[in-house]
Each structure stands twice: as structure tokens, then as C-alpha cells.
Amino acid sequence: MDPRFQELLLMYAQADNKTLQQEIENTLWAEYGTTRAVLVMDMSGFSRLTQKYGIVHYLSMVRRMQLTSQPIIESINGRVVKFEADNCFAMFHTVLDAVKAAIRMNTAFDAINRFTEDAFDIRVSVGVDYGDVLLTGEPDYFGDVVNTASKLGEDVAGPGEILITERAFQEIPPETGYTGKAITPSLAGIRIKAYSLDFSHQAP
């Protein structure tokens, strides 16, 4: 984490009044805030696979996921912020690029799975949101949109599913033809509006 960012966080924690805290928060957002599409991808069913086949099997599949997903993300103007366990955290300038990356990753893993035994098949679920994030320096980012994308990708989406918040879905140009089924999942007890993307007719 950037030293300046850490310094401001400490100043915020030690501030003795709300006005000063607000000033520090404003400084943090001014210096480190940006607006991005956030994509969080989760490998499905890996707790069960780890129990069945062991940690080496799990780690080998995580590495395959990383080697497949990173070049796809980077080829569509995206950036991998971090890999964490069996998750990939990425960001894009547009929701459309995030959606294209999600579709291409699903397509790539489906193709790879045709040549592997079932025990080595990789299936992923994806959550996408759009809004303000704090870029704290390598290798992390924070914000409500990161939390929401993470919850959608890890806790709500099923294997092969791409879930997009309503605010992110509205950023996709209508002429691209993307459609989705409206859903209202509960995240931490709060219901949000989202869409399960229909990408069966979209080219990867």
C-alpha cells in the first residue's frame, strides 16, 4: 500500500473531530479515487475439490486459471489488480470491456475443459459493478463496488454465470445488444438490483 495512503489513514484514525476526518477523506478520494468497472471472478466448487484431491491439485488449477485469465483481461484494456486464493480481481475503464473479458474467460475455460478430465475442469462465476474505487497502490483497491462485485461473483453467481449490478448494466451501450435476466439478490441483508447476463448469442 502506498505510504502516503497509509499516512492519511492513520491521520484519519487519530483525528479528534468529524470535520477533520471529512477533510482527510476528501483528500484520499481526490488523490487516490477513480471510477472503474470492477470484475471479480471466482472458481466454482473448489472447497469440495480440495477436500477430495488435496491442496496441490487445487493450487495447480489456480495457477492454470491465472495463466488463462490474465492475458484475456489485459487484451481487453483491463488490469489484474490481484489474484487472491481462487479469485481474480480486475478493473476496466468500461463495463463493456469487463463484460467482454468475462465472456472470453468463460469461453476459454469451456474450451480447455473439453481436453481435461472432469477433476481438472475449471468453471468460474463472475460479478461486475461500476463506480468509485480507491486505488491504494500495488496490489489492491477498495470501495463499495469492489465489495458488491465480489459478493456477486463469489456468493451469488453460479458456474458459468455473469452477474452485473443494475448501475453497471446501464453503462453498456444499448446498441451492443446485451440482455440479461433481472434479479434482486440479498447482499449482507441488503437487496440490490442486478442482471444475469445472457451471452449465449454473443461472440467471445
Secondary structure, DSSP 8 states (H G I E B T S, - for coil): --HHHHHHHHHHHH-SSHHHHHHHHHHHHHHHEEEEEEEEEEETTHHHHHHHH-HHHHHHHHHHHHHHHHHHHHHTT-EEEEEETTEEEEEESSHHHHHHHHHHHHHHHHHHHTTS-GGG---EEEEEEEEEEEE-STT-EESHHHHHHHHIIIII--TT-EEEEHHHHTTS-GGG--EEEEE--EETTEE--EEEEE-TTS--
